[in-house]
Amino acid sequence: MISKKLKALPTKLRDNLKNQPRLFGTCIFYDMQKDQCGIHSVRPEVCRGFGYHKDLVCFRKPELATKEPLTFKEKPIGYLSIDFTWKHF
């Protein structure tokens, strides 16, 4: 789903997202300029729960993390910054 989403993005938008300078560990699809997810509609389950579960607290709004730790339905396959890079897509 992520590959399809990236192929559907306008080339300029995809290139801007791909070529942004990043801090180590920052998701490769996080749009630093717009402060939002670049693949929001197809983001993985862990991203959907980020900020709302006690084990996935967002430093910007920690008060939102009121749900119990997330039990994953999807099998984790790696990090979108370390294990997967743009060359995989």
N, C-alpha and C positions, 0 to 999 in steps of 0.2 A: 504494500500500500504506500509506503514511503517513497519507493522508486517511482511509482506512477504519479504521485503528487509532485515530486521534483521535476519530472518530465513535463508536467502540465504548467509549471510555473513559467512566466515570461523569462526569457534568457537574462535580461538585465537584473531582474529581481533575484534569480538563482545565483548569478555571478556575484552580486553584492553580498548575498548571504554567505556564499562559499569563501569569499576573499576577506572577510572581516578579521581583524586581529582578535585573538581570544585569550582569555586566561586559561591556564591548564585546568582541565576538568569541566570546562564550560561546554554544554551541549553544542554540537556542530550546527544544529538547526535553530539555535536561539539567535534571534535578530537583535544584536546589541544596539543598533541605531534606533529601532522602533520599540525596544524593550518588550518584545513579545515572541512567541513561538512562531517560527517560520513555516511549520507544518502542522499547525494547530488541529485541523480537522482529522488528521491521521496519526496524531501523537500516540505513543505507547501508553499502556495502562499505568505505569509508574508515574508518568508525567500528568496523567489525569488526576491522580490522587495527591500529587505534590502540593504541600501547603495545607492540606486538610486532615492529614493523619499524624498521630503523635510521633511516628518514626520518619516522617517526611516534612519536617517543619521548615517553613520559609522564613528566613531571617527578617524579611521586610514586614511580615504580618504574622508573628508567631501565635497570636491569639486565635487565629482561624483553625489551628491544628487541634481540633477537639475530638476527632474520631479515633478509634482504636487503631493499632498498627494494621497496615494494609496486608490483606491476604491476597496474593496474586492468583489470577485465573490464567494469565499468560505465563509461559516459562521464560524466565530472564535469560537473555542471550549475550548481554554485554552492555557496555557504556557507549553512548553516542558522542564520544569525545576521545576515547582511548582505544576501545576494541573495534569501533567502526569509525571510519573517516570518510571524507568525500570520495576517495578512490573506490569505495565499496558501492557507491551509488552512481 
